[in-house]
Amino acid sequence: MIALDLDRRLGALARLTAEYRDLPGLRLTMAQAGRLCGLSLGEADTVLTALVASGYLCCERSGRYLRVDVDAQRCDAESVAAAIA
């Protein structure tokens, strides 16, 4: 069961990475990412958190995830705003 969960998360990680690479302006909510990959909200949170921690994605205040290199200035501004809020 644990291996299956890990396989699902790794598959979702690969899928989301590919989707964001192929569609640079993509902005997904956690729920949308979960539906796209067939994950629960908890699993989607785990995968998106890993992508944020790796520096590939950032999360806007609106809850949408976007690729850092596409809109790095926006990601940085939102991170600073969140830190001082």
CORURBEL-V8967 format. One record per pair of residues at least 12 apart in sequence whose ideal C-beta (glycine too) atoms are under 7 Angstrom apart, sorted by sequence separation. I is the first residue (numbers start at 1). GAP is how many residues later the second one is. If there is no record, write none. Layout:
# CORURBEL-V8967
I	GAP
I	GAP
This chain:
# CORURBEL-V8967
56	12
55	13
30	14
30	15
33	15
16	17
48	17
58	17
61	17
30	18
60	18
58	20
61	20
16	21
58	21
61	21
15	22
12	25
12	27
8	31
16	31
33	32
30	33
9	34
13	34
29	34
8	35
12	35
16	35
29	35
28	36
9	37
13	37
20	37
27	37
28	37
9	38
27	38
17	39
27	39
26	40
24	43
25	45
24	46
20	47
